[in-house]
Amino acid sequence: MLAFLLIFCAGNAAGQADLLEKGEQLYLENRFEEALPVLESAVVQHPQNERLYLYLGTVYEHMGMYEKAVSILQKGTIVADLYLDLMYFNIANNLFRQRKTALADEMYSRCITDNPRFAEAYLNRANNRVEFEDFSGAVDDYNVYLNLKPASQQRENIEKMIGLLTSRIEADIARTRQEEERRLAEEARQRALLDEVLQSLKKASEETKNLGVETEGIEEVETETDIVD
């Protein structure tokens, strides 16, 4: 009986190892549809294996299952040690694909906090920030990316983007300044108009008061006059 249990356990362990290796092999060969059910089973059998969460998340993303990708990668962050930055990075990418830009920004930031030299996280966060019009933040991130990857093949396009965003930022600042100047000028005009009307009303009030006094005097004189029939 003991020998049978040992053989069974050894066979079961070998089967789990085969499942893990098969899932990894299919993933590395980009055979994602075949890899999907194998990896889903493997991650249940090996819940502490960080790579499996990354593999499965990538397969879900490739197949357009972005919410599932986010879900499995979030579970991966609980056990992650070596690849925590990649977990956050891939979560952010899947959120970006769903146009959940605020959440994506948060996940890119977590990735950068865990690994400040993760160049692609700055690049993707910059692209994400352009989407929700945080142009200043995007420019900062593009510059950090170029500092980390000075020989990047995307350097020309990134520098062009920085130039366009800088022009937009300057135009927005100028427009804001002009609008503020117009606002202050309009407030001054309205105040001057109010003062003018107020002075006119005060003057009219004084004149009305004087007229009332004179009228009262006339009434008193008329009251004292005798009328002869």
Secondary structure, DSSP 8 states (H G I E B T S, - for coil): -HHHHHHHHHHHHHHHHHHHHHHHHHHHTT-HHHHHHHHHHHHHH-TT-HHHHHHHHHHHHHTT-HHHHHHHHHHHHHH-SSSHHHHHHHHHHHHHHTT-HHHHHHHHHHHHHH-TT-HHHHHHHHHHHHHTT-HHHHHHHHHHHHHH-TT-TTHHHHHHHHHHHHHHHHHHHHHHHHHHHHHHHHHHHHHHHHHHHHHHHHHHHHHHHHHHHHHHHHHHHHHH-----
